[in-house]
Amino acid sequence: MTEQTDTYEVAVVGGGAAGLSAALVLGRARRRTLVVDAGEPRNAPAAHMQGYLSRDGMSPAEFLAVGREEIARYGVELVRDEAVGVRRDTDFAVTLASGRTVRARRLVVTTGLRDELPDVPGVAERFGRDVLHCPYCHGWEVRDQAFGVLAGSAMPAHQALMVSQWSRDVTLFLHRVPEAELSDQDLRRLAAAGVKVVPGEVAGLAVTDDRLTGVRLADGTTHERSVLFVAPRPVPRVGLLEQLGAELTETPFGAYPVVDPTGQTTVPGVWAAGNAMGFGEQVVNAASGGYRAGATINGDLLMTDLDATL
């Protein structure tokens, strides 16, 4: 098969909020820009997104559809494909799963992350419905219901304390976390928040008429709950950045690239935005980060080209 090669000023890998926002800025700046979208948004299981001013309650799918329409107005190209490799010589050569190679002077990586869910039967099937992970995303919609929180390995008490803002009926299931891992301060705070702590491994969920009704422990007991918050293990999609030798830093939520305030990585000409640069980037933050990266890249290209004429 003949390799198809196209050249752009900027290639954006990832078609979520961060990538589309960067592409919008670059398209409006008259930069020839390509967005490579593998079609795997992190928030796909969610029916709605919250906390984005003027877009509160909008479905993620609709949000992305509107974004794609907007970038198309400014000549930005979008291809449904996956970037599987990247190398750098005079510019960046991005290899796509289809066999196509695209070249670009600058690269924006907005590939996000993958949520690795706890291996408790029923959790994956109900994730985004009545099994949730973010109180800021879903807390208002399930307020005042009976919450369960499945403790994860990182900061097991933290999520239970956070969700107590939305319900006074919260039970923390320690699952595989030893009770001894809770500090004295954790216990004092949990007690002050009225959070009940239940030791023992969680074996599954109780579901009636396609609604969560309880959390079942390995000893056979079931605790009535209508909502379960979990703490997925975030797996950053930073393979392309690793191929380019970008410096990463370890955090409790995975390894992310070292970036400056504009999102530029330690590899000249490469920016990161959205969940590809940090765990806590919500949709509104991702869009903002993409905007900053796009504006910075346009200025960088402008000055580079001007300096070349001097």
N, C-alpha and C positions, 0 to 999 in steps of 0.2 A: 504494500500500500504506500502511495506517495505521501510524504509528510507535508501537511498544509501549514504554512507559516504566515502569520500576519503580524504587523507591527503597530503598536499603539504608543501613545505617550504614557498612559497609566493603565495598569491592569489591577483590577480590584477582585480579589479572590474571596467570595462570600457575598451572598445576595440578601442578607438580613438588614436590619435597621442601620447598622454601622456602614455596611458596604454601599447600600443605596444612598445614604446621606452623603458619603464621600463622593460617589459618582454624580449626584445631583450638583454639588458644588463645582466639580471638575467639568461637567457638561456645560454648565452655565458660564464657565470660564473659557469655553471653546477649546477644551482639551480633548483630543481623540482618546476615548476611554472605553474599556471593555470590562464588564462585570461577568465573572464566572460563578454561576450559582449551581451548587450540587442539590439544592432543594431539600435540605435537612435542617430546618430552623429548630432551635432549641425549644421554643414555646409552641410547637405544633400541637401538643396534646391539649393546650388550653383553649377554651371557648372564647375567652376575652382577655384583654390586657387592661391594666389599670394604672393610674398615676401619671399618665402622659397627658398633660394639659391640652385640651381640645380634642383628644382622642381617647378619653377615658371610656372604657367599656367596649371599644372597637375590637373586632375579632382580629387575631394576628394575620390570618389569611387575607382579610380585606385590606389591612394596613400594608402588607407587602404588595398586593395587587395595585393599590393606588401609587405606591412608590415606584413600581416598574413603569406605570403609565407616565409618571412625572419625568423620570430620567430619559424616557424615549423621546419626549418633546425636544430635548436638547441634543439629540443625536448619539446618546450613549448606547452602545450595543450591549446586549445581554445574551449569554449563551448558557443553556442548561447542560452543564457538564461538570466534571470533577477534576480539580487540579491535583495531579498525582506526583508531580516532580517539578523542581525548579533548579536552575543553575545560573550562574552569573559570569559573564565575560565583559563585553563592552556595555551590555545592558542585561536585562533579565529575560531568560527563556523559560516559559512555563509550559510544561507538558500536561495535556489533558487526557482523560481516560479514553476519549474517542480516537486518540492518536494525533490530534492536532497540536501544533506548537504555536504559542503566541509570544511575541517579544514586546517588551515595554521598557521605557526609560526609568519608570518608578513603579513600585509595587505596594499595594495596600492589602494586608492580610486581615480578613474579618471572618475567619472560619469558625469562631465561637468555641463552644465546648459541648460535650455529651454528658448527660446525667446518668450515672450508673446507679440504678435503684437497688435498695436492699433486697436480698433474695428471700423474701417472705411471700408465700403464695397469696395471690390476689392483689398485691401492691401494684405491679406493672399494669395489670388490666384496668385498674381504677385510677391510675395516675392522671391528674388533670381534672378529675371529676370530684370525688369526695376523698381522695388521697392527694394531698397537696404538699408543697414545700415552702412556699413564700407567703407569709402573712400580709405583706404589703401588696402582693398581687391578688390575694383571694380572701384576706381576713374579713373585709367588710361584707362580702357576699355570704359568709357562713357565720357571721357574728352571733354570739349568744347560744350557739349549739354546744353539744357535748364533744369536746376536743380530746383526741388522743395524740400523743407525740411519741414517735418511735425513736429512741435515743440512737445517735450515731457515734462514731468513734471520736469525732472532733467536737469538743465543747458540748457534752451531752445535755447539760441543763439549759444551755443558752436558748435553744429554740422554744422549749417549754415556757421559759420566762417571757420571751418575746410574744408568743401567741396569747399569753394571758391578758394582753391588752384588749383582745377581741372577745374573750369569754372568761367567765369566772368558774367554769366547769372544765378544768384541764387535768388530764392524767398523763404522767410521764411513764412510759413503759421502758424500763432499762434494757430489755431484750438481752443482748450479749455483753452489755457494759457492766462490769462489777460495781456493786454499790459503793465500794471503797474508793472508786474513782471520783465520786462526787466530793468536792471540798466542803469544809465547814461553811464557807461563805455561800456555796451553791445551795446547801441544805437550808441555811437561814433565809436566803432569797426565795427559794421554792416555797417554804412555809409561809413567808410573808405574802406571797402572791396567791396562796391557797391552792397550789399545785400538789396533787396527790402523786406519790412516787410508788410504782409497782415493780418489784423485781421479778425476774423470771423471763425465759425466752418466749418470744411471740412466735406462734406456730402458723397463724393464718388470720383471715378476716371472716367475720360473719356478715353475710349479705342476704337481704330479703327484698324481693321485687326489684332487683337491680339497684338497691340502695344499701350503703354500708350501715350496719346496725351494731356491730361490736368488734372487739379485738379478742382473739382467742389465744390463750397461752398454752404452752406445751403440757402443763399439768391438767389441761382440760377445762379450766375455768374461762369464762367469757365475760368481758367487761363491756357494758353497753356504751357505744360511742357512735356518733354520726359523721364525724370528720376525723381523719388521721393525717397528721403532719409528719413527713419523713425528711431525712437529710440525705439526699443522693450524694454519691461521691462524684465530684466534678472531674471530668477528664478533658483537659484543654486540647483542642485540635491545633497543635503547634508544629506539626511535622514539617511543613514547608519552611518555617523559621529555623528549625533545627538543621535542615538541609543546607541552609545558607550560613549556618554558624552563628546565629543570633544568641546573645547571652540570655540565659533564663535564670530566674530566681525562684527558689522553692518557697511555697507558702503552705499553710495547713489545708489549702484547697487546690493544690496542684502547682505545677511549674509554669510560670508565665514570663513573657519577655521583659527585659529591662527596657523601659521607654522613657523618653523625655516628656515634658508637658504637652507636646503636640502629638504624641504617639509614635515618634520616630524611634526605631529600635537601634541596637548597636551596629547593625549592618547599614552602611550608607545607602540611601535610596529606598529603604524599606520601612513602612509604617504598619502599626497594628492598632486595631480599634475594636470595641465591643468586648465580648467575652473571650476573644483571643488574647486580650491583654490583661484581663482581670475577672475574678469570679463575680464581683458585685455589680457588674455593669447591667442595669436594667435597660429596657428598650429606650427610654428617654435618654439615659446616659450614653448608650451605644450610638444613637443618632447624633448626639452632641460630639462625641469623639470622632465619628466619621466626618462631620463638618470641619472640625479643627484640622484633621489630617488632610482633607481635600484642599482647604484654603492654604495650608502650609506648603503642600506639594506644588500648587500652582505658582506660588511665589518663588519656590526653589527652582522650578523649571525656568521661570522668567529671568531670574538673576543669572542662572547658569548660562542661558543662551546669550544674554547681553554681555556677560564677561567674556564669552568666546569670541566676540567681535572686537574686543579691545586690543 
